[in-house]
């Protein structure tokens, strides 16, 4: 598809129409003094949202009771190690 070329004055005057055209799929080249300066293009569709249950049957999560158990002393000590958790400076 060919690009529509508009000068800066036309782009300022008709900006709302031009962005609507870009949103509809058109590419608009904005020229300043006859030199291509900028391009209005439609945005790529945003990534798909999350889909609930996509991992159902593939992973097993611990029960809430297991998750709420205190951490073993070794893990607590490792979490307090200065290389892992820098203190205030």
mmCIF file of the C-alpha atoms, coordinates in Angstrom:
data_MODEL
# 
_entry.id   MODEL 
# 
loop_
_atom_site.group_PDB 
_atom_site.id 
_atom_site.type_symbol 
_atom_site.label_atom_id 
_atom_site.label_alt_id 
_atom_site.label_comp_id 
_atom_site.label_asym_id 
_atom_site.label_entity_id 
_atom_site.label_seq_id 
_atom_site.pdbx_PDB_ins_code 
_atom_site.Cartn_x 
_atom_site.Cartn_y 
_atom_site.Cartn_z 
_atom_site.occupancy 
_atom_site.B_iso_or_equiv 
_atom_site.pdbx_formal_charge 
_atom_site.auth_seq_id 
_atom_site.auth_comp_id 
_atom_site.auth_asym_id 
_atom_site.auth_atom_id 
_atom_site.pdbx_PDB_model_num 
ATOM 1  C CA . UNK A 1 1  ? 0.000  0.000   0.000  1.00 0.00 ? 1  UNK A CA 1 
ATOM 2  C CA . UNK A 1 2  ? 1.362  3.438   -0.958 1.00 0.00 ? 2  UNK A CA 1 
ATOM 3  C CA . UNK A 1 3  ? 1.986  6.002   1.735  1.00 0.00 ? 3  UNK A CA 1 
ATOM 4  C CA . UNK A 1 4  ? 0.033  9.218   1.718  1.00 0.00 ? 4  UNK A CA 1 
ATOM 5  C CA . UNK A 1 5  ? 2.422  12.194  1.889  1.00 0.00 ? 5  UNK A CA 1 
ATOM 6  C CA . UNK A 1 6  ? 1.323  15.364  3.698  1.00 0.00 ? 6  UNK A CA 1 
ATOM 7  C CA . UNK A 1 7  ? 3.258  18.481  4.605  1.00 0.00 ? 7  UNK A CA 1 
ATOM 8  C CA . UNK A 1 8  ? 3.598  19.695  8.183  1.00 0.00 ? 8  UNK A CA 1 
ATOM 9  C CA . UNK A 1 9  ? 0.981  22.439  7.767  1.00 0.00 ? 9  UNK A CA 1 
ATOM 10 C CA . UNK A 1 10 ? -1.579 19.948  6.448  1.00 0.00 ? 10 UNK A CA 1 
ATOM 11 C CA . UNK A 1 11 ? -0.655 17.499  9.222  1.00 0.00 ? 11 UNK A CA 1 
ATOM 12 C CA . UNK A 1 12 ? -1.221 20.180  11.897 1.00 0.00 ? 12 UNK A CA 1 
ATOM 13 C CA . UNK A 1 13 ? -4.500 21.253  10.319 1.00 0.00 ? 13 UNK A CA 1 
ATOM 14 C CA . UNK A 1 14 ? -5.889 17.739  9.854  1.00 0.00 ? 14 UNK A CA 1 
ATOM 15 C CA . UNK A 1 15 ? -4.077 15.829  12.616 1.00 0.00 ? 15 UNK A CA 1 
ATOM 16 C CA . UNK A 1 16 ? -7.228 14.236  14.038 1.00 0.00 ? 16 UNK A CA 1 
ATOM 17 C CA . UNK A 1 17 ? -8.246 12.926  10.603 1.00 0.00 ? 17 UNK A CA 1 
ATOM 18 C CA . UNK A 1 18 ? -4.728 11.655  9.923  1.00 0.00 ? 18 UNK A CA 1 
ATOM 19 C CA . UNK A 1 19 ? -4.492 9.679   13.149 1.00 0.00 ? 19 UNK A CA 1 
ATOM 20 C CA . UNK A 1 20 ? -7.936 8.211   12.440 1.00 0.00 ? 20 UNK A CA 1 
ATOM 21 C CA . UNK A 1 21 ? -6.663 7.157   8.990  1.00 0.00 ? 21 UNK A CA 1 
ATOM 22 C CA . UNK A 1 22 ? -3.537 5.637   10.566 1.00 0.00 ? 22 UNK A CA 1 
ATOM 23 C CA . UNK A 1 23 ? -5.665 3.796   13.098 1.00 0.00 ? 23 UNK A CA 1 
ATOM 24 C CA . UNK A 1 24 ? -7.701 2.412   10.177 1.00 0.00 ? 24 UNK A CA 1 
ATOM 25 C CA . UNK A 1 25 ? -4.511 0.972   8.652  1.00 0.00 ? 25 UNK A CA 1 
ATOM 26 C CA . UNK A 1 26 ? -3.201 3.749   6.418  1.00 0.00 ? 26 UNK A CA 1 
ATOM 27 C CA . UNK A 1 27 ? 0.416  4.932   6.573  1.00 0.00 ? 27 UNK A CA 1 
ATOM 28 C CA . UNK A 1 28 ? 0.940  8.681   6.374  1.00 0.00 ? 28 UNK A CA 1 
ATOM 29 C CA . UNK A 1 29 ? 4.342  10.215  5.659  1.00 0.00 ? 29 UNK A CA 1 
ATOM 30 C CA . UNK A 1 30 ? 4.783  13.731  7.050  1.00 0.00 ? 30 UNK A CA 1 
ATOM 31 C CA . UNK A 1 31 ? 7.205  15.882  5.056  1.00 0.00 ? 31 UNK A CA 1 
ATOM 32 C CA . UNK A 1 32 ? 8.917  19.087  6.146  1.00 0.00 ? 32 UNK A CA 1 
ATOM 33 C CA . UNK A 1 33 ? 10.204 21.239  3.317  1.00 0.00 ? 33 UNK A CA 1 
ATOM 34 C CA . UNK A 1 34 ? 9.654  18.360  0.908  1.00 0.00 ? 34 UNK A CA 1 
ATOM 35 C CA . UNK A 1 35 ? 11.840 16.026  2.981  1.00 0.00 ? 35 UNK A CA 1 
ATOM 36 C CA . UNK A 1 36 ? 10.271 13.001  4.697  1.00 0.00 ? 36 UNK A CA 1 
ATOM 37 C CA . UNK A 1 37 ? 10.289 13.803  8.408  1.00 0.00 ? 37 UNK A CA 1 
ATOM 38 C CA . UNK A 1 38 ? 7.951  11.424  10.250 1.00 0.00 ? 38 UNK A CA 1 
ATOM 39 C CA . UNK A 1 39 ? 5.582  8.545   9.621  1.00 0.00 ? 39 UNK A CA 1 
ATOM 40 C CA . UNK A 1 40 ? 2.160  7.877   11.165 1.00 0.00 ? 40 UNK A CA 1 
ATOM 41 C CA . UNK A 1 41 ? 1.470  4.168   11.202 1.00 0.00 ? 41 UNK A CA 1 
ATOM 42 C CA . UNK A 1 42 ? -1.169 2.012   12.842 1.00 0.00 ? 42 UNK A CA 1 
ATOM 43 C CA . UNK A 1 43 ? -0.133 0.412   16.131 1.00 0.00 ? 43 UNK A CA 1 
ATOM 44 C CA . UNK A 1 44 ? 0.355  -3.316  16.262 1.00 0.00 ? 44 UNK A CA 1 
ATOM 45 C CA . UNK A 1 45 ? -2.471 -5.022  18.129 1.00 0.00 ? 45 UNK A CA 1 
ATOM 46 C CA . UNK A 1 46 ? -1.651 -5.320  21.809 1.00 0.00 ? 46 UNK A CA 1 
ATOM 47 C CA . UNK A 1 47 ? -0.592 -8.722  23.044 1.00 0.00 ? 47 UNK A CA 1 
ATOM 48 C CA . UNK A 1 48 ? -3.337 -11.072 24.002 1.00 0.00 ? 48 UNK A CA 1 
ATOM 49 C CA . UNK A 1 49 ? -4.499 -10.935 27.577 1.00 0.00 ? 49 UNK A CA 1 
ATOM 50 C CA . UNK A 1 50 ? -3.990 -13.695 30.027 1.00 0.00 ? 50 UNK A CA 1 
ATOM 51 C CA . UNK A 1 51 ? -6.128 -16.760 29.682 1.00 0.00 ? 51 UNK A CA 1 
ATOM 52 C CA . UNK A 1 52 ? -7.290 -18.435 32.861 1.00 0.00 ? 52 UNK A CA 1 
ATOM 53 C CA . UNK A 1 53 ? -6.550 -22.133 33.183 1.00 0.00 ? 53 UNK A CA 1 
ATOM 54 C CA . UNK A 1 54 ? -3.886 -22.332 30.488 1.00 0.00 ? 54 UNK A CA 1 
ATOM 55 C CA . UNK A 1 55 ? -1.632 -24.404 32.808 1.00 0.00 ? 55 UNK A CA 1 
ATOM 56 C CA . UNK A 1 56 ? -4.414 -26.594 34.191 1.00 0.00 ? 56 UNK A CA 1 
ATOM 57 C CA . UNK A 1 57 ? -3.181 -30.171 34.454 1.00 0.00 ? 57 UNK A CA 1 
ATOM 58 C CA . UNK A 1 58 ? 0.410  -29.186 33.617 1.00 0.00 ? 58 UNK A CA 1 
ATOM 59 C CA . UNK A 1 59 ? 1.577  -28.035 37.038 1.00 0.00 ? 59 UNK A CA 1 
ATOM 60 C CA . UNK A 1 60 ? 0.630  -28.854 40.588 1.00 0.00 ? 60 UNK A CA 1 
ATOM 61 C CA . UNK A 1 61 ? 0.641  -26.108 43.205 1.00 0.00 ? 61 UNK A CA 1 
ATOM 62 C CA . UNK A 1 62 ? 1.185  -26.746 46.902 1.00 0.00 ? 62 UNK A CA 1 
ATOM 63 C CA . UNK A 1 63 ? -1.847 -26.500 49.143 1.00 0.00 ? 63 UNK A CA 1 
ATOM 64 C CA . UNK A 1 64 ? -2.401 -23.211 51.001 1.00 0.00 ? 64 UNK A CA 1 
ATOM 65 C CA . UNK A 1 65 ? -1.454 -24.963 54.223 1.00 0.00 ? 65 UNK A CA 1 
ATOM 66 C CA . UNK A 1 66 ? 1.912  -25.990 52.748 1.00 0.00 ? 66 UNK A CA 1 
ATOM 67 C CA . UNK A 1 67 ? 2.549  -22.476 51.476 1.00 0.00 ? 67 UNK A CA 1 
ATOM 68 C CA . UNK A 1 68 ? 1.857  -20.978 54.910 1.00 0.00 ? 68 UNK A CA 1 
ATOM 69 C CA . UNK A 1 69 ? 4.348  -23.214 56.723 1.00 0.00 ? 69 UNK A CA 1 
ATOM 70 C CA . UNK A 1 70 ? 7.377  -21.383 58.206 1.00 0.00 ? 70 UNK A CA 1 
ATOM 71 C CA . UNK A 1 71 ? 10.541 -21.542 56.146 1.00 0.00 ? 71 UNK A CA 1 
ATOM 72 C CA . UNK A 1 72 ? 13.309 -23.867 57.308 1.00 0.00 ? 72 UNK A CA 1 
ATOM 73 C CA . UNK A 1 73 ? 16.109 -22.174 59.287 1.00 0.00 ? 73 UNK A CA 1 
ATOM 74 C CA . UNK A 1 74 ? 18.600 -22.647 56.403 1.00 0.00 ? 74 UNK A CA 1 
ATOM 75 C CA . UNK A 1 75 ? 16.374 -20.721 54.007 1.00 0.00 ? 75 UNK A CA 1 
ATOM 76 C CA . UNK A 1 76 ? 15.766 -17.945 56.539 1.00 0.00 ? 76 UNK A CA 1 
ATOM 77 C CA . UNK A 1 77 ? 19.517 -17.636 57.123 1.00 0.00 ? 77 UNK A CA 1 
ATOM 78 C CA . UNK A 1 78 ? 20.176 -17.531 53.376 1.00 0.00 ? 78 UNK A CA 1 
ATOM 79 C CA . UNK A 1 79 ? 17.601 -14.754 52.970 1.00 0.00 ? 79 UNK A CA 1 
ATOM 80 C CA . UNK A 1 80 ? 19.463 -12.657 55.552 1.00 0.00 ? 80 UNK A CA 1 
ATOM 81 C CA . UNK A 1 81 ? 22.856 -13.132 53.857 1.00 0.00 ? 81 UNK A CA 1 
ATOM 82 C CA . UNK A 1 82 ? 24.344 -9.696  52.908 1.00 0.00 ? 82 UNK A CA 1 
ATOM 83 C CA . UNK A 1 83 ? 25.162 -10.863 49.348 1.00 0.00 ? 83 UNK A CA 1 
ATOM 84 C CA . UNK A 1 84 ? 21.519 -11.633 48.690 1.00 0.00 ? 84 UNK A CA 1 
ATOM 85 C CA . UNK A 1 85 ? 19.894 -8.754  50.586 1.00 0.00 ? 85 UNK A CA 1 
ATOM 86 C CA . UNK A 1 86 ? 22.047 -5.641  50.831 1.00 0.00 ? 86 UNK A CA 1 
ATOM 87 C CA . UNK A 1 87 ? 21.338 -3.629  53.940 1.00 0.00 ? 87 UNK A CA 1 
ATOM 88 C CA . UNK A 1 88 ? 20.832 0.133   54.218 1.00 0.00 ? 88 UNK A CA 1 
ATOM 89 C CA . UNK A 1 89 ? 23.667 2.277   52.908 1.00 0.00 ? 89 UNK A CA 1 
# 
